[in-house]
Amino acid sequence: MNAQVISSEPKEISLSITETDIGILYIIQHELLKESNIEFAGVILKHPLTNECWMRINSNTKPMQEIKKATDSAIKIANEFKQIFNSKIKVN
């Protein structure tokens, strides 16, 4: 995954993200929107042939810190899901 800041202001950030799946960004968006200080968190697939996604976050606090928190939360949830999945599936 490669991320590049398109624009950054004190309460808003726009990112261009390549070499990723939009599903991962939807999970991060979901985690962002759980927070009360997030005004907007959106993800779009810029163009299917370029596999470039854009993400924009508006926050009452620092948006980069909010992205870090949401990403950490998404990683934790994914690890918990992996553990549950592995405990239920038995490979012969």
GIZIQUI-V731099 format. One record per run of one state. SS is the DSSP state (A for helix, B for strand, O for the rest). FROM is the first residue (numbers start at 1). TO is the last residue. Records with the same first field share a line. If there is no record, write none. Layout:
SS: FROM-TO / FROM-TO
This chain:
O: 1-1 / 10-11 / 19-21 / 34-37 / 48-51 / 60-62 / 89-92
B: 2-9 / 12-18 / 38-47 / 52-59
A: 22-33 / 63-88
